[in-house]
Amino acid sequence: MAKAIAKRSGRGQRLICVFLLGVVLFNFPILALFNVTETIFGIPVLFAYLFFAWALLILLIYVAIERSQ
């Protein structure tokens, strides 16, 4: 039973870290770095960054949940 509680605690800590990373990635100072007029493959840099950061967070959530099972 103690092992199951430790697994949940580890998963919770990883998910909290992913949440905090998301807060940093989608907050003003970082977003301002990518708010430029240039494009990547015809996509504005800011939109490309938002999509990449969003996909990265989904991947990290998946890894955090699967690792704990």
DSSP file (Angstrom, degrees, kcal/mol; ACC not computed):
  #  RESIDUE AA STRUCTURE BP1 BP2  ACC     N-H-->O    O-->H-N    N-H-->O    O-->H-N    TCO  KAPPA ALPHA  PHI   PSI    X-CA   Y-CA   Z-CA
    1    1 A M     >        0   0    0      0, 0.0     4,-1.9     0, 0.0     5,-0.2   0.000 360.0 360.0 360.0 -40.5    0.0    0.0    0.0
    2    2 A A  H  >  +     0   0    0      1,-0.2     4,-2.2     2,-0.2     5,-0.1   0.847 360.0  56.0 -63.6 -32.5    2.8    2.4    0.8
    3    3 A K  H  > S+     0   0    0      2,-0.2     4,-2.0     1,-0.2    -1,-0.2   0.895 105.7  50.5 -66.9 -39.3    4.3    1.8   -2.6
    4    4 A A  H  > S+     0   0    0      2,-0.2     4,-2.1     1,-0.2    -2,-0.2   0.890 110.4  49.5 -64.9 -39.3    1.0    2.8   -4.3
    5    5 A I  H  X S+     0   0    0     -4,-1.9     4,-2.4     1,-0.2    -1,-0.2   0.899 109.4  51.7 -66.4 -40.0    0.9    6.0   -2.3
    6    6 A A  H  X S+     0   0    0     -4,-2.2     4,-2.3     2,-0.2    -2,-0.2   0.879 108.6  51.9 -64.2 -37.4    4.5    6.8   -3.2
    7    7 A K  H  X S+     0   0    0     -4,-2.0     4,-2.4     2,-0.2    -2,-0.2   0.928 110.7  47.3 -63.9 -44.3    3.7    6.3   -6.9
    8    8 A R  H  X S+     0   0    0     -4,-2.1     4,-2.7     1,-0.2    -2,-0.2   0.903 111.2  51.5 -62.9 -40.7    0.8    8.7   -6.7
    9    9 A S  H  X S+     0   0    0     -4,-2.4     4,-2.2     1,-0.2    -1,-0.2   0.913 110.7  47.9 -63.9 -42.0    2.9   11.2   -4.8
   10   10 A G  H  X S+     0   0    0     -4,-2.3     4,-2.1     2,-0.2    -1,-0.2   0.898 112.1  49.5 -65.0 -40.8    5.6   11.0   -7.5
   11   11 A R  H  X S+     0   0    0     -4,-2.4     4,-2.5     1,-0.2    -2,-0.2   0.916 110.7  50.6 -64.0 -42.9    3.0   11.4  -10.3
   12   12 A G  H  X S+     0   0    0     -4,-2.7     4,-2.2     1,-0.2    -2,-0.2   0.900 109.6  50.0 -61.8 -41.1    1.5   14.4   -8.6
   13   13 A Q  H  X S+     0   0    0     -4,-2.2     4,-2.0     2,-0.2    -1,-0.2   0.902 111.1  48.9 -65.4 -40.2    4.9   16.1   -8.2
   14   14 A R  H  X S+     0   0    0     -4,-2.1     4,-2.2     2,-0.2    -2,-0.2   0.911 111.5  49.6 -65.8 -40.7    5.7   15.5  -11.9
   15   15 A L  H  X S+     0   0    0     -4,-2.5     4,-2.4     1,-0.2    -2,-0.2   0.868 109.2  51.9 -67.1 -35.2    2.3   16.9  -12.9
   16   16 A I  H  X S+     0   0    0     -4,-2.2     4,-2.5     2,-0.2    -1,-0.2   0.899 109.2  50.7 -65.5 -39.7    2.8   20.0  -10.7
   17   17 A C  H  X S+     0   0    0     -4,-2.0     4,-2.2     2,-0.2    -2,-0.2   0.901 110.0  49.5 -64.1 -40.4    6.2   20.5  -12.4
   18   18 A V  H  X S+     0   0    0     -4,-2.2     4,-2.3     2,-0.2    -2,-0.2   0.911 110.5  51.1 -64.6 -41.3    4.6   20.3  -15.8
   19   19 A F  H  X S+     0   0    0     -4,-2.4     4,-2.2     2,-0.2    -2,-0.2   0.932 110.3  48.2 -59.8 -46.3    2.0   22.8  -14.7
   20   20 A L  H  X S+     0   0    0     -4,-2.5     4,-2.0     1,-0.2    -1,-0.2   0.873 109.6  52.9 -64.5 -36.5    4.6   25.2  -13.5
   21   21 A L  H  X S+     0   0    0     -4,-2.2     4,-2.9     1,-0.2    -1,-0.2   0.907 108.4  51.3 -62.4 -40.9    6.5   24.8  -16.8
   22   22 A G  H  X S+     0   0    0     -4,-2.3     4,-2.2     2,-0.2    -2,-0.2   0.890 107.0  53.0 -62.6 -40.0    3.3   25.7  -18.6
   23   23 A V  H  < S+     0   0    0     -4,-2.2    -1,-0.2     1,-0.2    -2,-0.2   0.912 113.2  44.1 -61.4 -42.2    2.9   28.8  -16.5
   24   24 A V  H >< S+     0   0    0     -4,-2.0     3,-1.2     1,-0.2     6,-0.4   0.929 113.5  49.8 -68.7 -44.7    6.4   29.9  -17.4
   25   25 A L  H 3< S+     0   0    0     -4,-2.9    -2,-0.2     1,-0.3    -1,-0.2   0.833 116.0  41.7 -66.0 -32.2    6.1   29.0  -21.1
   26   26 A F  T 3< S+     0   0    0     -4,-2.2    -1,-0.3    -5,-0.2     2,-0.2   0.088  95.7 101.8-104.9  23.4    2.8   30.9  -21.6
   27   27 A N  S <> S-     0   0    0     -3,-1.2     4,-2.2     1,-0.0     3,-0.4  -0.617  84.4 -93.7-105.4 168.4    3.6   33.9  -19.5
   28   28 A F  H  > S+     0   0    0      1,-0.2     4,-2.6    -2,-0.2     5,-0.2   0.847 112.6  51.9 -52.5 -54.0    4.6   37.4  -20.7
   29   29 A P  H  > S+     0   0    0      0, 0.0     4,-0.8     0, 0.0    -1,-0.2   0.894 116.3  40.4 -60.4 -38.1    8.4   37.5  -20.7
   30   30 A I  H >> S+     0   0    0     -3,-0.4     4,-0.8    -6,-0.4     3,-0.8   0.924 114.7  51.2 -74.4 -43.3    8.7   34.3  -22.8
   31   31 A L  H >X S+     0   0    0     -4,-2.2     3,-0.7     1,-0.2     4,-0.5   0.863 103.9  59.7 -61.5 -34.6    5.9   35.1  -25.1
   32   32 A A  H >< S+     0   0    0     -4,-2.6     3,-0.6     1,-0.2    -1,-0.2   0.809  96.9  61.2 -64.6 -28.6    7.4   38.5  -25.8
   33   33 A L  H << S+     0   0    0     -4,-0.8    -1,-0.2    -3,-0.8    -2,-0.2   0.837 109.3  41.2 -65.1 -31.8   10.6   36.9  -27.1
   34   34 A F  H << S+     0   0    0     -4,-0.8     2,-1.9    -3,-0.7    12,-0.3   0.406  84.0 103.3 -99.1   1.6    8.6   35.2  -29.9
   35   35 A N    <<  +     0   0    0     -3,-0.6     2,-0.3    -4,-0.5    -1,-0.1  -0.540  53.8 128.3 -86.3  74.1    6.4   38.1  -30.8
   36   36 A V        -     0   0    0     -2,-1.9    10,-0.4     2,-0.2     9,-0.3  -0.768  68.9-117.0-123.5 168.8    8.3   39.1  -34.0
   37   37 A T  S    S+     0   0    0     -2,-0.3    -2,-0.0     7,-0.1     2,-0.0   0.480  80.2 103.4 -87.5  -2.3    7.2   39.7  -37.6
   38   38 A E        -     0   0    0      6,-0.1     7,-1.7     1,-0.0     2,-0.3  -0.280  58.7-142.9 -78.1 165.6    9.2   36.8  -39.0
   39   39 A T  E     -A   44   0A   0      5,-0.2     2,-0.5     6,-0.1    -2,-0.1  -0.898   9.3-145.4-128.2 158.5    7.7   33.5  -40.1
   40   40 A I  E >  S-A   43   0A   0      3,-3.1     3,-1.8    -2,-0.3     8,-0.0  -0.975  91.6 -20.6-121.6 112.4    8.7   29.8  -40.0
   41   41 A F  T 3  S-     0   0    0     -2,-0.5    -1,-0.1     1,-0.3     0, 0.0   0.847 129.9 -51.7  54.8  36.1    7.5   28.0  -43.1
   42   42 A G  T 3  S+     0   0    0      1,-0.3    -1,-0.3     0, 0.0     3,-0.0   0.438 117.2 113.7  83.8   0.3    4.9   30.7  -43.6
   43   43 A I  E <  S-A   40   0A   0     -3,-1.8    -3,-3.1     1,-0.0    -1,-0.3  -0.888  76.0-107.4-104.9 132.0    3.6   30.5  -40.0
   44   44 A P  E  >  -A   39   0A   0      0, 0.0     4,-2.3     0, 0.0    -5,-0.2  -0.272  27.6-122.0 -56.0 143.1    4.2   33.4  -37.6
   45   45 A V  H  > S+     0   0    0     -7,-1.7     4,-2.7    -9,-0.3     5,-0.2   0.867 110.2  55.0 -58.1 -40.3    6.9   32.6  -35.0
   46   46 A L  H  > S+     0   0    0    -10,-0.4     4,-2.5   -12,-0.3    -1,-0.2   0.918 109.5  46.1 -61.9 -43.8    4.5   33.3  -32.1
   47   47 A F  H  > S+     0   0    0     -3,-0.2     4,-2.4     2,-0.2    -1,-0.2   0.898 112.4  50.8 -66.2 -39.9    1.9   30.8  -33.4
   48   48 A A  H  X S+     0   0    0     -4,-2.3     4,-2.5     2,-0.2    -2,-0.2   0.917 111.6  48.4 -62.6 -43.0    4.6   28.2  -34.1
   49   49 A Y  H  X S+     0   0    0     -4,-2.7     4,-3.0    -5,-0.2     5,-0.3   0.930 110.7  50.2 -62.7 -45.9    6.0   28.7  -30.5
   50   50 A L  H  X S+     0   0    0     -4,-2.5     4,-2.3     1,-0.2    -2,-0.2   0.918 113.0  46.1 -60.2 -44.0    2.5   28.4  -29.0
   51   51 A F  H  X S+     0   0    0     -4,-2.4     4,-2.5     2,-0.2    -1,-0.2   0.926 114.5  47.7 -64.8 -44.1    1.7   25.2  -30.9
   52   52 A F  H  X S+     0   0    0     -4,-2.5     4,-2.5     2,-0.2    -2,-0.2   0.926 113.5  46.9 -63.3 -45.3    5.2   23.7  -30.0
   53   53 A A  H  X S+     0   0    0     -4,-3.0     4,-2.3     2,-0.2    -1,-0.2   0.900 112.9  50.0 -64.5 -40.4    4.9   24.6  -26.3
   54   54 A W  H  X S+     0   0    0     -4,-2.3     4,-2.1    -5,-0.3    -2,-0.2   0.931 112.5  46.4 -62.8 -46.7    1.3   23.2  -26.2
   55   55 A A  H  X S+     0   0    0     -4,-2.5     4,-2.3     1,-0.2    -2,-0.2   0.881 111.1  53.2 -63.6 -38.9    2.4   19.9  -27.8
   56   56 A L  H  X S+     0   0    0     -4,-2.5     4,-2.5     2,-0.2    -1,-0.2   0.911 108.2  49.5 -62.7 -43.3    5.4   19.6  -25.5
   57   57 A L  H  X S+     0   0    0     -4,-2.3     4,-2.4     2,-0.2    -2,-0.2   0.899 110.0  50.8 -64.4 -40.2    3.2   20.0  -22.4
   58   58 A I  H  X S+     0   0    0     -4,-2.1     4,-2.3     2,-0.2    -1,-0.2   0.923 111.5  48.5 -62.3 -43.0    0.8   17.3  -23.7
   59   59 A L  H  X S+     0   0    0     -4,-2.3     4,-2.5     1,-0.2    -2,-0.2   0.914 111.5  49.2 -62.3 -43.4    3.8   15.0  -24.3
   60   60 A L  H  X S+     0   0    0     -4,-2.5     4,-2.5     2,-0.2    -1,-0.2   0.874 110.1  50.9 -66.4 -36.7    5.2   15.7  -20.8
   61   61 A I  H  X S+     0   0    0     -4,-2.4     4,-2.3     2,-0.2     5,-0.2   0.931 110.8  49.6 -63.9 -44.6    1.8   15.1  -19.2
   62   62 A Y  H  X S+     0   0    0     -4,-2.3     4,-2.8     1,-0.2     5,-0.3   0.931 112.6  46.7 -58.2 -47.3    1.6   11.8  -21.0
   63   63 A V  H  X S+     0   0    0     -4,-2.5     4,-2.3     1,-0.2    -1,-0.2   0.905 111.4  51.8 -63.6 -41.7    5.1   10.7  -20.0
   64   64 A A  H  X S+     0   0    0     -4,-2.5     4,-0.9     1,-0.2    -1,-0.2   0.894 115.2  41.6 -63.5 -39.9    4.4   11.8  -16.3
   65   65 A I  H  < S+     0   0    0     -4,-2.3     4,-0.5     2,-0.2     3,-0.2   0.917 116.7  46.4 -75.9 -43.1    1.2    9.7  -16.2
   66   66 A E  H >< S+     0   0    0     -4,-2.8     3,-0.9    -5,-0.2    -2,-0.2   0.853 107.5  57.5 -68.7 -33.8    2.5    6.6  -18.0
   67   67 A R  H 3< S+     0   0    0     -4,-2.3    -1,-0.2    -5,-0.3    -2,-0.2   0.843 103.8  53.5 -65.7 -32.0    5.7    6.5  -16.0
   68   68 A S  T 3<        0   0    0     -4,-0.9    -1,-0.2    -3,-0.2    -2,-0.2   0.610 360.0 360.0 -81.2 -10.7    3.8    6.2  -12.8
   69   69 A Q    <         0   0    0     -3,-0.9    -1,-0.2    -4,-0.5    -2,-0.2   0.474 360.0 360.0 -91.8 360.0    1.7    3.2  -13.9
